Amino acid sequence: MQSGRHHFRPRVRWVASPPPGALPPRRVRPVERYAGPPAYPVPPRWGFPNLTWREPTTVPGTPSGYPRPVERVRVLSRNAVTILWFLVGLALAGAASEYWRYALLVISRNSALDTDVVAMSDSLEIIASLLTVMFGFLGIASALWWLLVARQAAADENGQEPPRPTRQVLLGTLVPGLNLVMAGSILAELEHTVLRRPADQRPKPSRLVLAWWAAWVLDAVVMVLVIVWRFRDGVQAQADGVFLTGLLDLSAALLAALTATAVHRLTSLLAPVSLEKLRLRRVVEVKGAPAPVLRPVRANTSR
């Protein structure tokens, strides 16, 4: 981690305005007297649109702007957390299938195995592995997208620039080897900015960030062991490879769970108001209220 003193760049906006006296003063328009309500020769056909209440930017005919990063963070967080928890379940299923296969390998040393049981074990292992890989890529993409938007949203809320450029964040999270060191620092810097701590203070990761960092390194180390073990020959090496693959699935499940927890926590701190908690309410009945004071009824003099 690097100190934020070298990366702190406060936002400055230059505004140019003409000097006093450069423009002629505006003419003061006289106040018009009230001449009564407007009169129409025919009933007007204009009126308010027949729509329920909605955001002004979604009403047809009004200019709609791009949502702010802090508003996009909520949507991206919900998608990323959902995908990551699906990944946790698939990784646990993959670990169960690997250890089932390991148990079958141990049993096969002394007795023959049923072909149906072996076929079921192989099918479960293949399906779980493929789905885990697919959701793994989706989880990485969704979490990385959330990270980029959350960094910009946190910097906007604090009136600063992000501590690192986007290119450095992508390299520090995607390049193997380099991401073991940089990924934890980037997440710690995001947490530092979300908590509105001083920009010139060194980021101090919380226990959740440190646990995520340790799970990230553990998952990478186990993955390297699985790849190296695949090149070894022998029955025992193959059995050890199955055991290590199950361990890799468990570490992936732990990493996905901690990632989902970190994304949810940082999003709650950055954008605490959730759209799901807002509910439309209407008055159904009023009990115990005093009767309103009514004005006297005017005589109908219209003809």
C-alpha positions in Angstrom: 0.0 0.0 0.0 1.1 3.5 -0.7 0.5 6.6 1.2 -2.4 8.8 -0.1 -0.2 11.9 0.3 1.3 11.4 -3.2 -2.0 10.7 -4.9 -4.3 13.3 -3.3 -5.5 15.6 -6.1 -8.4 17.8 -4.9 -10.9 18.8 -7.6 -10.7 22.5 -8.7 -13.2 24.1 -11.0 -12.3 27.4 -12.7 -15.2 29.7 -13.3 -14.8 32.8 -15.5 -17.1 35.8 -14.9 -17.0 39.3 -16.4 -15.9 42.1 -14.2 -18.4 44.5 -12.6 -19.6 47.1 -15.1 -18.7 45.2 -18.2 -22.3 44.4 -19.0 -25.2 46.9 -19.1 -27.6 46.5 -16.2 -30.8 44.7 -16.8 -33.9 46.6 -17.3 -36.3 46.3 -14.4 -39.7 45.2 -15.7 -42.7 46.9 -13.9 -44.8 44.6 -11.8 -48.0 43.8 -13.6 -51.3 44.1 -11.8 -53.4 41.0 -11.3 -56.3 41.0 -13.8 -58.1 37.9 -12.6 -57.9 34.3 -13.8 -57.3 33.6 -17.4 -60.3 33.4 -19.8 -60.5 31.1 -22.8 -63.0 31.4 -25.7 -63.3 27.6 -25.8 -62.5 24.9 -23.2 -58.7 24.3 -23.2 -57.6 20.9 -24.4 -54.2 20.9 -22.7 -53.5 19.3 -19.3 -51.1 17.2 -17.3 -50.1 13.8 -18.7 -52.1 10.9 -17.5 -49.2 9.3 -15.7 -48.5 8.1 -12.2 -45.8 9.8 -10.2 -42.3 9.0 -11.4 -38.8 10.5 -11.6 -38.7 13.7 -13.6 -36.0 12.3 -16.0 -38.3 9.4 -17.0 -41.3 11.6 -18.1 -41.5 11.7 -21.9 -40.4 15.0 -23.3 -38.0 15.9 -20.4 -34.2 15.8 -20.7 -32.8 12.6 -19.1 -29.3 12.5 -17.8 -26.9 9.7 -17.3 -27.2 8.3 -13.7 -24.5 9.3 -11.3 -21.9 6.7 -10.2 -23.3 6.6 -6.7 -26.7 5.5 -8.2 -25.1 2.9 -10.5 -23.2 1.4 -7.5 -26.4 0.1 -6.0 -27.4 -1.8 -9.2 -24.0 -3.1 -9.8 -23.6 -4.2 -6.2 -26.9 -6.1 -6.3 -25.9 -7.9 -9.5 -22.4 -8.7 -8.3 -23.6 -10.0 -4.9 -26.2 -12.3 -6.5 -23.6 -13.8 -8.9 -21.0 -14.3 -6.2 -23.4 -16.1 -3.9 -24.4 -18.4 -6.8 -20.7 -19.0 -7.3 -20.4 -19.9 -3.6 -23.0 -22.6 -4.0 -21.5 -24.0 -7.2 -18.0 -24.1 -5.7 -19.3 -26.0 -2.7 -21.1 -28.4 -5.0 -17.8 -28.8 -6.9 -15.9 -29.5 -3.8 -18.4 -32.1 -2.7 -18.1 -33.9 -6.1 -14.3 -33.8 -5.9 -14.2 -35.4 -2.4 -16.8 -37.9 -3.5 -14.5 -38.9 -6.3 -11.6 -39.0 -3.9 -13.6 -41.3 -1.6 -14.4 -43.6 -4.6 -10.7 -43.7 -5.4 -9.9 -44.9 -1.9 -12.7 -47.5 -2.0 -11.6 -48.8 -5.4 -8.2 -49.9 -3.9 -9.9 -52.9 -2.2 -13.2 -53.4 -4.0 -14.8 -52.8 -7.4 -17.1 -49.9 -7.9 -20.6 -49.7 -9.4 -20.6 -48.2 -12.9 -23.7 -46.1 -12.2 -22.1 -44.6 -9.1 -18.9 -43.7 -11.0 -20.9 -42.3 -13.9 -23.0 -40.1 -11.5 -19.8 -38.9 -9.8 -18.2 -38.0 -13.1 -21.4 -36.2 -14.3 -21.7 -34.2 -11.1 -18.0 -33.2 -11.2 -18.1 -32.1 -14.9 -21.3 -30.1 -14.5 -20.2 -28.4 -11.3 -16.7 -27.6 -12.7 -18.1 -26.0 -15.9 -20.7 -24.0 -14.0 -18.2 -22.9 -11.5 -15.8 -21.7 -14.2 -18.6 -19.8 -16.0 -19.9 -18.1 -12.9 -16.3 -17.4 -11.8 -15.7 -15.3 -14.9 -19.0 -13.6 -14.4 -18.2 -12.9 -10.8 -14.8 -11.4 -11.7 -16.3 -9.2 -14.4 -19.2 -8.0 -12.2 -17.0 -7.3 -9.2 -14.4 -5.5 -11.3 -17.1 -3.3 -12.9 -18.5 -2.5 -9.4 -14.9 -1.6 -8.2 -14.4 0.9 -11.0 -17.7 2.6 -10.5 -17.4 2.6 -6.7 -13.9 4.2 -6.9 -15.3 7.0 -9.0 -18.4 7.4 -6.8 -16.4 7.6 -3.6 -14.0 10.1 -5.1 -17.0 12.2 -6.3 -18.6 12.2 -2.8 -15.3 13.4 -1.3 -14.6 15.9 -4.0 -11.3 14.2 -4.9 -9.8 12.3 -7.8 -9.4 8.5 -7.5 -6.0 7.6 -5.9 -5.0 5.4 -8.9 -5.8 5.7 -12.6 -8.1 3.1 -14.1 -5.3 1.5 -16.1 -3.3 0.8 -13.0 -6.4 -0.7 -11.3 -7.0 -3.1 -14.2 -3.4 -4.1 -14.3 -3.2 -4.6 -10.6 -6.3 -6.8 -10.5 -5.9 -8.9 -13.7 -2.2 -9.5 -14.1 -1.2 -12.7 -12.4 1.4 -12.3 -9.7 1.0 -8.5 -9.6 -2.6 -8.8 -8.4 -1.5 -10.7 -5.3 0.0 -7.5 -4.0 -2.0 -4.8 -5.7 -5.6 -6.1 -5.3 -5.6 -5.8 -1.5 -4.1 -2.3 -1.7 -6.7 -1.1 -4.2 -9.6 -2.5 -2.0 -8.0 -0.9 1.1 -7.8 2.5 -0.7 -11.4 2.2 -1.7 -12.5 1.5 1.9 -10.3 4.4 3.0 -12.1 6.8 0.6 -15.6 5.4 1.4 -15.1 5.9 5.2 -14.1 9.6 4.4 -10.8 9.4 6.1 -8.1 12.1 5.5 -6.6 11.8 2.0 -3.0 12.3 3.4 -3.4 9.4 5.9 -2.1 6.0 5.1 -5.0 3.5 4.4 -5.5 1.0 7.3 -7.4 -2.0 6.1 -10.2 -3.5 8.2 -10.4 -7.1 9.3 -12.8 -7.8 6.4 -10.3 -6.4 3.8 -7.4 -8.3 5.4 -9.4 -11.6 5.4 -10.3 -11.0 1.8 -6.7 -10.4 0.9 -5.6 -13.6 2.7 -8.3 -15.6 0.9 -7.2 -14.1 -2.4 -3.6 -15.2 -1.9 -4.7 -18.6 -0.6 -6.8 -19.2 -3.7 -3.9 -18.3 -6.0 -1.5 -20.5 -4.1 -3.9 -23.5 -4.2 -4.5 -22.9 -7.9 -0.7 -23.1 -8.6 -0.5 -26.3 -6.7 -3.3 -27.9 -8.6 -1.7 -26.9 -12.0 1.7 -28.2 -10.9 0.2 -31.5 -9.5 -1.5 -32.2 -12.9 1.8 -32.7 -14.5 2.9 -35.5 -12.1 2.5 -39.1 -13.0 1.2 -42.0 -10.9 -2.0 -43.1 -9.2 -1.2 -41.3 -5.9 -0.4 -38.1 -7.8 -3.8 -38.3 -9.5 -5.6 -38.9 -6.2 -3.7 -36.0 -4.6 -4.8 -33.8 -7.6 -8.4 -34.7 -6.9 -8.0 -33.7 -3.3 -6.3 -30.4 -4.1 -9.0 -29.6 -6.7 -11.6 -30.0 -3.9 -9.5 -27.7 -1.8 -9.4 -25.2 -4.6 -13.2 -25.2 -4.8 -13.4 -24.6 -1.1 -11.0 -21.7 -1.3 -12.9 -20.3 -4.2 -16.2 -20.5 -2.2 -14.5 -18.7 0.7 -13.1 -16.0 -1.6 -16.5 -15.5 -3.3 -18.3 -15.2 0.0 -15.8 -12.6 1.4 -16.0 -10.7 -1.9 -19.8 -10.6 -1.7 -19.6 -9.4 1.9 -17.1 -6.7 1.1 -19.1 -5.5 -1.9 -22.3 -5.3 0.2 -20.6 -3.5 3.1 -18.8 -0.9 1.0 -21.9 -0.2 -1.0 -24.0 0.2 2.2 -21.4 2.7 3.4 -21.2 4.6 0.1 -24.9 4.6 -0.8 -26.8 3.8 2.4 -30.3 4.6 0.9 -31.5 1.5 -1.0 -34.2 1.8 -3.5 -35.7 -1.4 -2.3 -36.5 0.1 1.1 -38.6 2.9 -0.4 -42.3 2.0 -0.5 -45.2 4.0 -1.8 -47.7 4.8 0.9 -51.2 6.1 0.8 -53.7 7.2 3.5 -56.5 4.7 3.9 -58.3 5.9 7.0 -57.9 8.5 9.7 -59.1 7.7 13.2 -59.3 10.0 16.2 -58.7 13.2 14.3 -60.8 16.3 15.0 -63.4 17.3 12.5 -62.1 19.9 10.0 -63.6 23.4 10.2 -65.7 23.9 7.1 -66.5 27.2 5.5 -70.1 28.3 5.2 -71.8 27.2 2.0 -72.1 30.0 -0.6 -75.3 30.5 -2.5 -75.3 29.4 -6.1 -75.7 32.6 -8.1 -74.3 31.3 -11.4 -76.8 31.1 -14.3 
